[in-house]
Amino acid sequence: MKYLAAVIRLFSLPVFFLFISLALNAQDDPEARIKFKGEEYIIHIGDTLQLGMGSNPDGSFMYVTLGADDSLGKEHALKKVEVRKIKYFKKMNVRRLNMFAPYVGWIYIDIIEGNISQAVEKGELILKKKP
């Protein structure tokens, strides 16, 4: 039993420091830029976005998550969400859109800088050019 407790302590400490490091690295960002098919889309805090259809075989979302590894269910397809926060993780060069959906709560999409957002490419997030 003491051995198990020591192993848990040994592995939980690096994980704790990893989360602290990521939290300290995260900065609020007023916008996220997505390049897709030659067009640049700028997403701001307060924007309302349209979800598309999930791209997993069962219809759930592959790139829109409820956090950690929980994907959004297919019943949320074609609903609207509001961008409430945009976090920038400098070390990983990733922007995370924190969106609120009244029907499910907080959902997330990670956008890797310089790449086409997979959520957009797979049709999980529908972007519309602003006039």
Secondary structure, DSSP 8 states (H G I E B T S, - for coil): -HHHHHHHHHHHHHHHHHHHHHHHHEEE-SEEEEEETTEEEEEETT-EEEE----STTS--SS-BSSTT-B--GGGTT-EEEEEEEEEETTTTEEEEEEEETTTEEEEEEEETTS--HHHHTTSEE-----
